[in-house]
Amino acid sequence: MAIPFSPASSPIWRWNEEPWPFHVSKEAFAVTDLRAIKGEKVKEATRWEVDQWELFSGPGDQVNQDDCRLVPLAVMLSFDHSLELVTSLEIGKGYWRDSEAMTWNRWNW
């Protein structure tokens, strides 16, 4: 509490001080896995509801449900700016990327 707030040192709280720049609710959330929470890049992103995403570090069908957590989308965006693209996803759409190129691709299902 003695250290002044700084978005650089505490990015998780940046949206409490900075304007929310996205066209989705600041209250939106994501189901994600522990590997993504611990810093592994998200490789699959889908939007299922107005304020609900799935952001997984690998194939969603291979994620252990015990490793899933519900987190504010703002938290994920604070740590990985490459996820900003997912805020423009339409409901029912998704992106994927491989571990090497890390370039987002649209799902074509």
DAQUIUR-V159561 format. One record per backbone hydrogen bond with DSSP energy under -1.0 kcal/mol. CO is the residue of the C=O (numbers start at 1). NH is the residue of the N-H. If there is no record, write none. Layout:
BEGIN
CO|NH / CO|NH
END
This chain:
BEGIN
6|10 / 10|13 / 11|14 / 13|16 / 14|17 / 14|18 / 25|28 / 28|73 / 29|53 / 30|71 / 31|55 / 32|69 / 33|37 / 34|38 / 35|40 / 36|39 / 43|97 / 44|56 / 45|95 / 46|54 / 47|92 / 51|29 / 52|48 / 52|49 / 53|31 / 54|46 / 56|43 / 56|44 / 59|62 / 60|63 / 64|67 / 65|68 / 67|34 / 69|32 / 71|30 / 72|76 / 73|77 / 74|78 / 75|79 / 76|80 / 80|83 / 81|84 / 83|86 / 84|87 / 85|88 / 86|89 / 90|93 / 93|47 / 94|107 / 95|45 / 96|105 / 98|102 / 105|96
END
